[in-house]
Amino acid sequence: MDSFGQPRPEDNQSVVRRMQKKYWKTKQVFIKATGKKEDEHLVASDAELDAKLEVFHSVQETCTELLKIIEKYQLRLNVISEEENELGLFLKFQAERDA
């Protein structure tokens, strides 16, 4: 987890995802060992799903990074706002003093 409580991409290896990877690796080894051919429609479907998942994870990671950038931007805006307020108070004080 990062400082904002958001999971990092490297922490995103859930138990289910690891099990899915092991399942597919085991399936490939089994298919090679038995010499059985894979169903081409199933392979095409898997490839399409993998491509969609890859796009989803890319968008998810980009959105997480964008959220971090927006949060930093908001913090910096708060600092600038505080400094602007202090400057306004200083100028008001100086104006009253000069009058």
VENJO-V930448 format. One record per residue. N is the residue number from 1. RES is the residue in one letter. SS is DSSP state (hx for helix, st for strand, lp for the rest). PHI is phi in whole degrees, 0 to 359 (NA if undefined). OMEGA is omega in degrees with one decimal (NA if undefined). Layout:
BEGIN
[[N | RES | SS | PHI | OMEGA] [N | RES | SS | PHI | OMEGA]]
END
This chain:
BEGIN
[[1 | M | lp | NA | 177.1] [2 | D | lp | 270 | -176.2] [3 | S | lp | 292 | 179.0] [4 | F | lp | 265 | 179.4] [5 | G | lp | 81 | 179.8] [6 | Q | lp | 269 | 177.5] [7 | P | lp | 290 | 175.8] [8 | R | lp | 281 | 178.9] [9 | P | hx | 303 | -179.3] [10 | E | hx | 288 | 176.4] [11 | D | hx | 275 | -171.9] [12 | N | lp | 280 | -179.7] [13 | Q | lp | 277 | -178.5] [14 | S | lp | 289 | 179.3] [15 | V | hx | 300 | -179.3] [16 | V | hx | 298 | -179.0] [17 | R | hx | 296 | 177.7] [18 | R | hx | 296 | 178.4] [19 | M | hx | 294 | 178.2] [20 | Q | hx | 298 | 178.5] [21 | K | hx | 298 | 179.9] [22 | K | hx | 296 | 178.7] [23 | Y | hx | 299 | -177.4] [24 | W | hx | 293 | 177.1] [25 | K | hx | 295 | 179.3] [26 | T | hx | 296 | 178.9] [27 | K | hx | 299 | 179.8] [28 | Q | hx | 296 | 179.0] [29 | V | hx | 297 | 179.9] [30 | F | hx | 298 | -179.6] [31 | I | hx | 296 | 178.6] [32 | K | hx | 294 | -177.9] [33 | A | hx | 292 | -178.2] [34 | T | hx | 273 | -179.4] [35 | G | lp | 74 | -179.4] [36 | K | lp | 283 | 178.4] [37 | K | lp | 274 | 178.0] [38 | E | lp | 280 | 174.7] [39 | D | lp | 290 | -174.9] [40 | E | hx | 295 | 177.6] [41 | H | hx | 290 | 177.5] [42 | L | hx | 293 | 178.5] [43 | V | hx | 296 | 178.8] [44 | A | hx | 296 | 178.6] [45 | S | hx | 295 | 177.7] [46 | D | hx | 298 | -179.6] [47 | A | hx | 296 | 179.2] [48 | E | hx | 295 | 178.8] [49 | L | hx | 295 | 178.1] [50 | D | hx | 300 | 179.1] [51 | A | hx | 296 | 179.0] [52 | K | hx | 294 | 178.2] [53 | L | hx | 295 | 178.8] [54 | E | hx | 296 | 177.3] [55 | V | hx | 296 | 179.6] [56 | F | hx | 301 | -179.0] [57 | H | hx | 294 | 177.1] [58 | S | hx | 295 | 178.6] [59 | V | hx | 296 | 179.8] [60 | Q | hx | 299 | 179.6] [61 | E | hx | 295 | 178.7] [62 | T | hx | 297 | 178.9] [63 | C | hx | 295 | 178.1] [64 | T | hx | 296 | 178.0] [65 | E | hx | 296 | 178.6] [66 | L | hx | 297 | 177.5] [67 | L | hx | 299 | 177.8] [68 | K | hx | 298 | -179.8] [69 | I | hx | 295 | 179.0] [70 | I | hx | 297 | 178.8] [71 | E | hx | 296 | 176.2] [72 | K | hx | 296 | 178.9] [73 | Y | hx | 299 | 179.1] [74 | Q | hx | 296 | 177.7] [75 | L | hx | 298 | 179.9] [76 | R | hx | 292 | 175.6] [77 | L | hx | 297 | 177.5] [78 | N | hx | 298 | 179.3] [79 | V | hx | 297 | 179.2] [80 | I | hx | 298 | 179.3] [81 | S | hx | 298 | 178.2] [82 | E | hx | 298 | 179.5] [83 | E | hx | 294 | 177.9] [84 | E | hx | 296 | 178.0] [85 | N | hx | 296 | 178.1] [86 | E | hx | 298 | 178.1] [87 | L | hx | 297 | 178.1] [88 | G | hx | 298 | 178.0] [89 | L | hx | 296 | 178.3] [90 | F | hx | 297 | 180.0] [91 | L | hx | 296 | 177.8] [92 | K | hx | 297 | 178.5] [93 | F | hx | 299 | 179.7] [94 | Q | hx | 295 | 179.4] [95 | A | hx | 295 | 177.6] [96 | E | hx | 293 | -178.8] [97 | R | hx | 290 | -179.1] [98 | D | hx | 286 | -178.0] [99 | A | lp | 292 | NA]]
END
